[in-house]
């Protein structure tokens, strides 16, 4: 039997449930899925979408189904009715319970990989639960000191030195230790999951024009350049930079780089999503298990309408299965 992939359905009112039901209409010939979700909401959403769905409650890893129009579900029940497209703060606890159960299942080595569908960070925060994102949640749950967010498309991967920080806090987080730790995790990831012993890594500057010799900011000269010079002698990787972010995302650079490392969220992800939205996989590097995700949000406006696109989910699934082979 192929090893299972744990999948969290995410926000119950969002399109995660729609995507799972739609994608599950075909037989899974590779890895079986264990879905962490509310089985009652799955059945209700399947009826709303006019799609058949058989629910099998989880009993053992060996009994997970791969049949068409069927899902094996680890149940996490919502305490109030779920209406497609309508957020309810009472569902936040159920979402977190699903993430926790799925991560624990992987940490117990019952599944090598976890694929997450989107949650709504705002409604979770309104519930009083501390949550800044999947990446940070799984790092804390697994007691992992350092993880790195990397988004990957067919011809471009982007990793981040800082993730979900207010922009004014970013410069203070660009430290020699943060750069070193990020590059260490990335190099280990490429060796383990991509059979790449010497990855080529392009690193952006923080400031416009990579600081332009200190005239547009000092972080490059004082922190980034000295750190990279030290690491080049230590790491088994090609470290190129710091480079101006506004000209880096060109084909002549993209085909050379195994990954581009950006200093902050929008610096790296805005150009990537402009080029490849719907085709991107979010990968958390450094966890004890593989973790991937789709590149879109909960899309409340189309939840339950049958308009949800499964392409990002299927891409994430393919990338997950490829990484599991290493």
Buried (B, 14 or more C-beta within 10 A) or exposed (E): EEBBBBBBBBBBBBBBBBBBBBBBBEEBEBBBBBBBBBBBBBBBBBEBBEBEBBBBEBEEBEEBBBBEBBBBBBBBEBEEEBEBBEBBBBBBBBBBEBBBBBBEBBBEEBBBBBBBBBBBBEBBBEBEBEBBBBBBBBBEBBEBEBBBBBBBBEEBBBBBBBBEBEEEEBBEEBBBEBBBBBBBBBBEBBBEBBEBEEBBBBBBBBBEBBBEEEEBBEBBBBBBBEBBEEBEEEBEBBBBBBBBBEEBBEEEBBEEBBBBBBBBBEBBBBBBBEBBEEBBBBBBBBBBBBBBBBBBBBBBEBBBBEEBBBEBBBBBBEBBBEBBEE
